[in-house]
């Protein structure tokens, strides 16, 4: 009897093991970030956009360090997005979240009082930011935490972070039952008694399964809510940790209800959690937005982001990279899919005042399945510099990102614009200094001017720029019209080396492509080069 009782007690106290489904999905073989279709919402202002897909079918989103779609310049703001498509969303303010203070306002020492920041002075105290948010069973949830900028001593201590990272700790979960008009817990409660005081779980984002939290049974998602966090950094963390809470208890806002991944099991002790396998743990590349579930592929996808950690001034990194990962389960193992770097298409090389994108996440809405098995989701991101101006990247930006399950032809070479044959009306420009391939382009302002390029391969991308001095072009491939493509971009930094036309399912062989300027007289058309895929 004693042995039986001892065994029973051990079984009851042991952490539950992971539940794994047997039906494997389709592995993702490649990813394409369609930067040619960036939607730059000039009416927004701020960063850290993360869509909540509510039961009313509308999207909602927090923003940080700005007004969102309102006029208040606050640490946090909450907004509503309405519209029939991802590139037609119209934002409106819901709640300025004024209790969390104006932009940069920080907590006074040993107090819940917020003090307005004087930007020329560096304080030891943190301000407030939001990370992940979601709509679950009719309620809105969001993680808020205390942040110390990269020019402040790390976690309010005595030294700067060696990489000038923004440090984060003391996170809490807040909820709203009235579509964001009011929130509990209060800011004061989160300051006095944070739910999590271990920086291992301080920057959490929800796994998203669709509208209102989703209704699948994948990985017991009908029973649990999953969230992932890095180890206490807004940018360039060094480990990812996975947590979950019973779906029926998330509204209790009690950290004691949460469990954490630990070497294939779950534990109630956060300090015992182990990094999620397959993600870039230990490399200062661990920052993530919300992972989303792709039902047709039976795969989770997520986007991590990092800079080279060579920042010498907060926050002006040399570059920023988005890296995409996939997994069959939240706990992995995750595997790398592909990446896209900011310097591939935006920013002016060789200057200190550069444009960079950052803070990516994936929307749970507007996910499109294609006949060839690929799936397109919508990537959300912001960027710097931070001025509230129409041409600043500090906006609610978005673009499609497509995940492929079929093999794509491999990139063989990039060919300069000089390899094409041009009609009358073109001019050759060099040393433009804005990031073009080999720093040269062909330009025309004449309607109807065209160029022809012959190549051998199974795939092609045509490179150009996008800016507000450009217009429409038409593409013909092997004599067949492929449609018109708009190179106009509303006011924002110039985009360069943009693959505005892409065809990856050609029959391997010899092909001819023609680019025709369809813009009015005096509006520019630029050809920068060609990427050829497949065998020679």
Helices and strands as residue ranges (DSSP letters): H 2-13, E 30-33, G 35-37, E 39-41, E 45-53, E 59-68, E 74-82, G 86-88, E 90-95, G 98-100, E 106-107, E 114-115, E 127-136, E 139-148, G 154-156, E 167-176, H 187-192, G 199-201, E 205-206, G 211-213, G 218-220, E 224-230, E 240-246, G 250-252, G 255-257, E 258-262, E 265-267, G 270-272, E 292-294, E 299-307, E 320-327, E 335-341, G 342-344, E 356-362, E 368-369, E 375-384, E 396-404, E 411-416, G 417-419, E 421-422, E 426-430, G 437-439, E 440-444, E 450-457, E 459-466, E 472-477, E 480-486, E 495-503, E 509-517, E 525-527, E 529-533
